[in-house]
Amino acid sequence: MSRPIFLHEFIDIVGQGAWPYMEHTKSCSGEQANGLELLGTWYTIGLTGRWSQCVNIWELPGGWTGWQDSIDRLGLRRQGNKALSGWWDEAHKHRTGGFDRQLAGIPGCPTMASLAADGVKGDVFVHELSEVRPGTALDYLGAMQEEWVPVAREYGLEPVGLYEVLMSDTEVLTVWAANIESVVKLGRTYDACRGLDDEVKADDRVARWRQRAQLYTTRWREELMTPCPGTVCCPEEMAVR
């Protein structure tokens, strides 16, 4: 079997249009969705990254076959897809553009089916885009899966996606379901490892992973995201607003 394929999107939002855009995205289905299934749509929390911005991740059923069909639909066949054109017209009321990446999950990477079956939920998501030395993406993700995922889980972070960025040999993207208390605890623990916080206990495993990751990465950055209610990994209680 081929590995799972996903689409990642940064969406530039007009004004206060994040919530209407996410609701519109959540409603996308059938021909409108161009053969994709929505894993999640989030807005970036402005204190941590670019604003106003949303992030979408879609799963392509059928892996590479689904990817091929999706690309074909966006070529010469695009003008014939009236449902997709109509959905885009409405979406452009809330966005000005964006940037897409094709992703491939490593072996064991969660899928929509496994996330739903395992009940993976988070009211805050850690979104991490890393640049790695050319050709080391799979090595980095493999080390992360073996060495860091078990530790991250102890701190309350559950992997949603462990992705190699396709059409690039220098990018890796990971997404984690969490809550803000877990994120703060992990951040303070890393400070304690460096002697910058004496109110929490240092954890050598956290420091070792940061050092290990630097063998592969040339730079990385994280932002925090809030999920749209009604999506796969959003807690049900957040649906009441």
C-alpha positions, 0 to 999 in steps of 0.5 A, a space after each residue: 500500500 502507498 503511504 497516505 497523502 495530504 494537502 496543507 494550506 496556509 490561508 490569508 484571511 480578510 479581516 475578521 473572516 476566520 470563523 466564517 471561512 472555517 465554517 465554509 471550509 467545513 461545509 465543503 464536500 463532493 465535487 466542491 472538495 476536489 476529491 479531498 476529505 477535511 482533516 481539520 481547519 484551524 485559525 492561527 492564534 495571533 500571539 504566536 504567528 501570522 494573523 489573520 491566517 487559517 490552516 487547512 489539512 485535507 486527506 486525499 483518499 487513495 494516496 497517490 492515485 487520489 493525488 493524481 486525480 486531484 491535480 488533474 481536476 485543477 488542470 484543464 478540467 477545472 473550468 468544467 467543475 462548476 461546484 468547485 468554482 462556486 465554492 471558491 467564489 464564496 471562499 474568496 469573500 473571506 480570503 485573499 490567497 494562500 500557499 499549499 504544500 503536498 504532504 506524505 505521512 511516514 509509516 505510522 502517521 495518523 490518518 483521519 480514520 485512526 484519529 477518530 478511532 483513537 479519540 484524538 482531541 485538542 483545544 490547542 494545536 501545535 503546528 511546526 514547520 521545520 527546515 532540514 538538511 537536504 535529504 534528511 526529512 525521513 531520518 528526522 521524522 523517524 527519530 522523532 517518532 522513536 525518541 520524541 513522540 513517547 516523551 511528548 505524549 507524557 506532556 500531553 501532546 498527541 501527534 496528529 500528523 508526521 509529514 514529509 513535504 513533497 516537491 521539496 527535500 528540505 521541509 518537514 511538517 508536524 501537528 500535535 493536539 494539546 491544551 495550553 497547560 501542556 504547551 506551557 509545561 513543556 516550554 517551561 521544562 525546556 527553560 529549566 533544562 537551560 537553567 532559566 526557570 527554577 520553579 519547575 523540574 528539568 527533564 534531560 529527555 527534553 534537552 536531549 531531543 532538542 540537541 538531537 533534532 539539531 542534527 537534522 534541522 537548520 531552522 524551525 518555528 511553531 505556532 499555536 492554532 485553535 480548531 474549528 468546532 465539528 472537525 475531527 480533532 476538536 472536542 465536542 464541548 467546543 461546538 457550543 459557542 
